[in-house]
Amino acid sequence: MIDAKTNQATEYFAKIIFVNAACLNSNLILLNSTSNRFPNGLGNEHDILGRYIAFQNYRGSLNATLDGFEDGYYYGRRPVSPLMPSFRNVYKQETDFLRGYLVFWGAYRNTGNGNNTDGIGADFKDALSEAGEWGVYMSMQGEVIPKHTNHVRLSKDEKDDWGIPQLITSVSYDDNDEKMLKDFLSQGAEILDVAGCKNIVQNDSKQAPGLDIHEMGGIRMGKDPKTSMLNKWNQLHACKNVFVTDGACMTSVGNQNPSLTFMAITARAANYAVEQLKTRNL
Ligand SMILES: Cc1cc2nc3c(=O)[nH]c(=O)nc-3n(C[C@H](O)[C@H](O)[C@H](O)COP(=O)(O)OP(=O)(O)OC[C@H]3O[C@@H](n4cnc5c(N)ncnc54)[C@H](O)[C@@H]3O)c2cc1C
């Protein structure tokens, strides 16, 4: 450990170690933990560490307007902002892309002059607080499939303030992601149209994967030590006293919010670790 303020280094020793620095930083810590036995990162015997990085795709969104309901305003949870579970490829493969996407919904009142209110001072405030027509939005959370080529690695020359090599993220979208995005935008427009919305606008932010959240992978679980880093209890295959239980352990990302799964996996692994300590297996 290096104290961020004093730069003083301290070594800690423990029978078991849980590496939980969040997905990419856990990858960084293991990649930086080299030794004669593991020159390419702790437990990395088969060039798996840092590979199969995946994330969720938020590029697509839609906006529209809805006539009526002018006597209502939005407060707190009214109207609610629901999440719509994926309805694509649920029971069988039915599209030209794999997997699916969850949809976030919401409704809001535009300001009197639309959201591009001009003016200054009291007039501006009045215009802002005058409720205009209802707006509706939808946005996607698409499942990106982990690939060997989507990876993180250490920079050879860039270091942080403490001399530790920085992480390079080499991840991109592929054809499956593009087809899924297209499907969301056309399905979303159809749903909004059937619901009676107008002025439907489809948006592709084209933002890079690194600008999204819900990164996973790189220290994946699996039965085979040649194709995975962790066993079913989240222990490194090669070092049983090291556990990784954050998003780095995931082998697929789904389209749901993932953090409760990380917490459940962590509780399960911690329980197992305590049992193993008690029986002196660790
Ligand atoms: C804007 C936003 C919205 C989100 N919304 C949702 C949501 O609605 N639902 C959902 O399920 N998930 C959501 N997430 C994802 C969720 O926040 C993460 O999945 C979750 O926080 C991961 O928990 P963690 O413990 O693995 O990592 P973190 O909570 O990031 O904790 C990791 C800790 O490790 C520390 N650390 C890192 N590197 C080092 C190091 N080298 N040395 C010492 N300490 C280190 C960090 O400072 C941090 O305190 C969201 C994320 C963002 C950014």
The ligand as an ORCA input file, in Angstrom:
! r2SCAN-3c Opt
* xyz 0 1
  C     -23.156      6.906    -12.315
  C     -23.273      5.459    -11.924
  C     -24.534      4.910    -11.720
  C     -24.677      3.575    -11.372
  N     -25.929      3.055    -11.188
  C     -26.069      1.752    -10.865
  C     -27.372      1.171    -10.645
  O     -28.394      1.851    -10.733
  N     -27.449     -0.150    -10.365
  C     -26.364     -0.927    -10.257
  O     -26.507     -2.139    -10.006
  N     -25.107     -0.413    -10.437
  C     -24.945      0.900    -10.727
  N     -23.682      1.417    -10.933
  C     -22.513      0.531    -10.807
  C     -22.090      0.400     -9.356
  O     -21.784      1.681     -8.837
  C     -20.853     -0.500     -9.294
  O     -21.149     -1.751     -9.895
  C     -20.428     -0.746     -7.856
  O     -20.166      0.453     -7.182
  C     -19.187     -1.600     -7.843
  O     -18.835     -1.853     -6.512
  P     -17.355     -2.230     -6.147
  O     -17.310     -2.427     -4.674
  O     -16.889     -3.322     -7.040
  O     -16.502     -0.946     -6.563
  P     -16.478      0.518     -5.908
  O     -17.758      0.845     -5.247
  O     -15.989      1.438     -6.999
  O     -15.372      0.376     -4.773
  C     -14.017      0.130     -5.096
  C     -13.155      0.829     -4.063
  O     -11.785      0.463     -4.251
  C     -10.965      1.603     -4.146
  N      -9.740      1.385     -4.933
  C      -9.623      1.228     -6.251
  N      -8.340      1.031     -6.604
  C      -7.621      1.046     -5.458
  C      -6.245      0.895     -5.163
  N      -5.332      0.677     -6.118
  N      -5.863      0.977     -3.879
  C      -6.788      1.181     -2.893
  N      -8.103      1.336     -3.118
  C      -8.519      1.257     -4.385
  C     -11.820      2.729     -4.703
  O     -11.370      3.970     -4.219
  C     -13.216      2.352     -4.161
  O     -13.427      2.869     -2.879
  C     -23.516      2.761    -11.241
  C     -22.238      3.325    -11.434
  C     -22.128      4.652    -11.777
  C     -20.742      5.237    -11.967
*
